[in-house]
Amino acid sequence: MANTKSAKKAARQIARRTVINKARRTRVRSAVRKVEEAISAGDRAAAVAAMAEAEPALVRAARTGIVHRNAAQRKVSRLVHRIAKLGK
């Protein structure tokens, strides 16, 4: 347990940020899941629409450090490639 005043404050701040980061991580995972479900269903229009929401969510998560920048870029790239393979 934190002993000093500054350590107690740091613990409070960490707890507050953890809640926010969990919510953001959940939002990103849900957005990516929607894209993957649309791809597996073979619905290109739904996949493109879901990707329009998932890509900014991934970029925001990478910018705030919730997901590593390269991991977010890799995920976007792979999803876009899978959508492109669905055809037109």
C-alpha positions in Angstrom: 0.0 0.0 0.0 1.1 3.5 -0.7 2.7 5.3 2.2 3.6 8.8 1.0 1.1 11.5 0.0 2.4 11.5 -3.6 2.2 7.7 -3.9 -1.4 7.7 -2.7 -2.2 10.4 -5.3 -0.5 8.3 -8.0 -2.5 5.3 -7.0 -5.7 7.3 -7.3 -4.7 8.6 -10.8 -3.7 5.1 -12.0 -7.1 3.7 -10.8 -8.9 6.5 -12.7 -6.9 6.0 -15.9 -7.4 2.2 -15.7 -11.2 2.6 -15.9 -10.9 4.9 -18.9 -8.4 2.7 -20.7 -10.5 -0.4 -20.2 -13.5 1.3 -21.7 -11.5 2.5 -24.7 -9.9 -1.0 -25.2 -13.4 -2.5 -25.1 -14.7 0.0 -27.7 -11.8 -0.9 -30.0 -12.2 -4.6 -29.7 -16.0 -4.3 -30.3 -15.4 -2.3 -33.5 -12.8 -4.8 -34.8 -15.2 -7.7 -34.0 -17.9 -6.1 -36.0 -15.6 -5.9 -39.0 -14.5 -9.5 -38.6 -18.1 -10.7 -38.3 -19.1 -8.9 -41.5 -16.1 -10.3 -43.3 -16.9 -13.9 -42.2 -20.5 -13.4 -43.2 -19.3 -12.2 -46.6 -21.1 -8.9 -46.4 -18.7 -6.4 -48.0 -21.0 -3.4 -47.5 -21.3 -4.0 -43.8 -17.6 -4.7 -43.5 -16.7 -1.4 -45.2 -19.2 0.5 -42.9 -17.8 -1.2 -39.8 -14.3 -0.5 -40.9 -15.1 3.2 -41.2 -15.7 3.1 -37.4 -13.0 0.6 -36.5 -10.1 2.4 -38.1 -10.4 5.7 -36.3 -11.0 3.8 -33.0 -7.7 1.9 -33.6 -5.8 5.1 -34.5 -7.1 6.9 -31.4 -6.2 3.9 -29.2 -2.7 3.9 -30.7 -2.3 7.6 -30.1 -3.2 7.3 -26.5 -1.0 4.3 -25.9 -3.7 1.7 -25.3 -2.6 -0.3 -28.3 0.9 -0.1 -29.8 1.1 2.0 -32.9 2.5 -0.8 -35.1 -0.1 -3.2 -33.8 -2.9 -0.8 -34.7 -1.5 -0.2 -38.2 -1.0 -4.0 -38.7 -4.6 -4.7 -37.6 -6.0 -2.0 -40.0 -3.9 -3.2 -42.9 -5.0 -6.9 -42.4 -8.6 -6.0 -42.1 -8.6 -3.8 -45.2 -6.8 -6.5 -47.1 -9.4 -9.1 -46.1 -12.2 -6.7 -47.1 -10.6 -6.2 -50.5 -10.5 -9.9 -51.0 -14.3 -10.1 -50.7 -14.6 -8.5 -54.1 -17.0 -5.8 -55.2 
